[in-house]
């Protein structure tokens, strides 16, 4: 599905009733910060052909405190509204208009295909651990 069709589906939905699902691989460091791991090339041929020998075949995206807390709340069962209320109770003033900030953050993650929404995909995409 191309970018514009994905955006249309997201605009028609009530954001607080959507259930986010992780699609990207990730790891958590010693400071409890999440690092999203994204492959530079999807096709193994291009990865082997274009990537210099000692370079990493993936990007590592380090999330800040709010991004990591939001990412850790995604479990494939909680809706965006529940995540917002949980984060506002835990983080307080750091994430003051929680609904606005979290929905904007989820839109960015969705556009980059790090997450999807269960209701939009009409199925259960695999959850990366």
N, C-alpha and C positions, 0 to 999 in steps of 0.2 A: 504494500500500500504506500502510495507516495505521500510526501509531506503535506500537501494541501488537503487530501482526503482525511488524513489523520487529524489535522487541525479542525476540520469541519465536524468530525465526530466529537472532539473534545469540547467545542463551543456549544453543541447541542445538549450536552449532559450537564446535570447539576453537580458541580465539582465536589461538594461536601458529601455526596452520596456515592462517590466512586471508591473503589478498593484498589490501591496501588500494589503492584507486584514487581519485585526486583528482577531485572533481566541481565544486568552486568555482574561480572565476577568482582569480588571485593575482599579486602582483608582489614583487620583492625590492629592498629599498632599499640604500643605499650601505654600511650597517653589516651587511649580509648578514642582515637580519631580514625575515621574510616578512610580507606584508600581504595578508590574505584580503579579497576584494572581493565583497560580497553586495548584490544589488539590494533596494531597499526595497519595491518592488511588482513582482509577476510580470506583471500585466496592463498593457500600455501605456496603456490608457484611464485606469486609476486613477492611474498615474504622472503623466500629463499633467493630469488633473483635480484631484488632491489635493496634488500637490507644489508648494510655492511656487516662483516663477520662478528665483531665484538659489540654490536649495538643491541639493545633490548628490543624484542619484537612487540612490545606493548608500551602504552602510555600509562602512567600512574598519576591519578588525580586525587590529591589530598583535600578532604573536606574540612571546613572549619568546625568550631564547636556546635553551632546551630545546625549546620548541614549534617554533621555526624549524628546528632541527636535525632534529627528528622529521619535520616536513613535507617537508624536502628529501630525506629518505631514501625517501619514497614515490615509486615509479616504475612501479607497475603490475605488476612482476615479483617483487619481494622480498616474502617472507612476513613476518608480524609478528615471528616468532622471529628471523629474520635481521636485522631492523631493530633489535631489542633488543640482540643481541650486538654489532652494529656501533656502536650508541650507547654501550653500556657500555664498549667498548674505547676509544672516542674521548673520551668525557666523564668516565669514571671515577666518582669519588665524587659528582659533581653529580647523577647519575641512578641512585644506588646500587641500590635494588630495581627494576631496569630493566623487567622483565616487568610488574610491578604498575603502575608509573607509565605506561608506554607503553600498556598495554591500557586503563587508565582514560582516558587522553587520547584514544585512538582511539574509545572509547565516546562521549565527548563530541562529537567531530567527526562521528561517525556519526549521533548523535541530532539534530544540527543540519543534517544532510545536506550537509556539506562534503566528506565522503568516503563511499565505499561499499566493499563487499568483492566481489571478482570471484566468489567461490564462492556468495555469497548471491544475487546478481543473476542468476546463470546466464547471463552474457553479458559483453560488453565495453562498459561504459558509456564515453562519450567522456571523454578525459583533458583537463582544462582546462590550458592553458599560459599 
